[in-house]
Amino acid sequence: MKDFKYLAAFSIPITAFLGLTLQNYWVWATPIFAFVCIPILELIFPIDNNNLKDHEVDSKLKRKVFDWLLYFNLPIVFGLIWYALKSVTTQTLETYEFIGLIVSVGIVLGVNGINVAHELGHRQSTNERFIGKALLLPSMYMHFYIEHNHGHHLHAATPEDPATARYNQTVYSFWITSTVRQYFNAWRIQTKLLRNNDNSFFSVKNDMFWYTVIQIAYLTIIGLLLGSKALLFAFSAGVVGFLLLETVNYIEHYGLLRLKTKSGRYERVKEMHSWNSNHVVGRIVLYELTRHSDHHFKSTKKYQVLDCHDESPQMPYGYPTSMVLSMVPPLWFSIMNKRVPEEMVI
């Protein structure tokens, strides 16, 4: 039964579904559950630093249930979006209800959309990568696949990486710098890939072009079929989704930097270049995203077998709690700055 603990990740879309169905103040059930209830639970449940034994790793890698738990997010996410779009266009909602539903669906797009897309984007299977890219579509963040895999994992914990927050940078500043720089980085990476393979800009291999077309088509179809209110909802929920991702990016590498070697090149990515959290609830709901150092150590390693490394810097709280704390920069700095190794502070 332990294999099914990751069903807890579906608690996020379940609360969003309840909000859509019951409306009224229930529309705020998802943000309250994600950023109030889960942090409280993380304070109650003990931290789990244990790693799997070799025979357990082999066993878990053979079980397809872990993969299917990811695949199920595709119909859940798109089903919830359709239900939400129909609800906001056919029912009379108060402003607080409309905004609450945007936030709730946006959280689903971030947790069950982008987060799962991140996991599947590292897989070798074309079908799994396709599902991952599809899950990025509602957040209008399909370029994340290119920038994350070809950019972030190469430059993580360096000034060259848009997704690494600088020491003393606020999350609000990071939202802007990371979002803008990642998008243009994705285009630069795509252009380089085309050039290296002797393909032109107008080649069918230009994924960034197709991502742009698909995302514009997605929003256009919603606007034409369901109207401007649905279009506003879809666009706004997508923004909430990718800002949730950027908040996670912010806490994952905040203030951590790879030092340069005598040759002038950056040292290789080590376990000390990502913030880890072993708080159980956040680990499960986020498909072990919080064991981020091991993910950077071997990006193709599946979520169910990620390890905790003693040398990794540990967050005092879980990822959901840390995301809330980052919203109050003075509080965040007072907690985290003293944990950043002195040699990394520039």
PyMOL commands that set and color helices and strands:
alter all, ss='L'
color gray80, all
select helices_A, chain A and resi 2-22+24-44+54-62+65-71+73-90+95-121+126-139+144-155+171-196+207-226+228-253+271-273+280-285+292-297+303-305+319-326+329-339+342-344
alter helices_A, ss='H'
color red, helices_A
deselect
rebuild
show_as cartoon
